């Protein structure tokens, strides 16, 4: 469905071209419009129409293919960055899990389709900038010093720069730059409350939930309800209370979760 939506403008462009050429032939020849759609067209003009229409569709297929290649590139880079930070992950499907909850929260909170597209990118490449952090900071397990923390914080700028240079993903660069902001303004660039993009506020809750239920270290994995109780403790400080409330609705209402699942996958 997502690929069809991307191709739809090119399909419409090919159809409009065919209809426009038929209309021009109708005016110049005096024949009926339906007759000029196919039967009344010379072989040369018909070949011309087919070539142009196929060329338009080929451009569309090429753009969709390039977009999918961009996604694959980002997924590989994001996976490499996470492995560099945490070692071989215990939960290799963390991106998919976070996306699963993020899209349902986005749908429940009436986020637009273009914003959801950017949220999808954020879930796959939020820590992509870790590839630019020096290994002495990246692999350090003890608490970082003030200077080391500054080096670490630069990964959001590195990540935003990487995404900004991938044409089809560039619109999500701002989200990469804001993904470590906290609702009370204690994040890296001190954005506060609703001024933080909704995608980043959703991502903050989803990331914390995933880390609690699928920890990267030896900590005990929490149950979904225990993790939600933990999220409640951060509502209003690190997390947006509205997002946490929506998260409760998704986890606690099976019918709502099923309905949102249908909406997400039928797009």
Buried (B, 14 or more C-beta within 10 A) or exposed (E): EEEEEBBEEBBEBBEEBBEEBBEEBBEEEEBEEEBBBEEBBEEEBEEEBEEBBEEBBEEBEEBBEEBBEBBEBBBEBBBEBBEBBBEEBEBEEBBEBBBBBBBBBBBBBEBEEEBBBBBBBBBBBBBBBBBBBEEEBBEEEEEEEEEBEEBBBBBBBBBBBBBBEBEBBEBBBBBBBBBBBBBBBEBBEEBEEEEBBBBBBBBBBBBBBBBBBBBBEEEEEBEBEEBBEBBBEBBEEBBBBBBBEBBBBBBEEEEBBEBBBEEBEEE
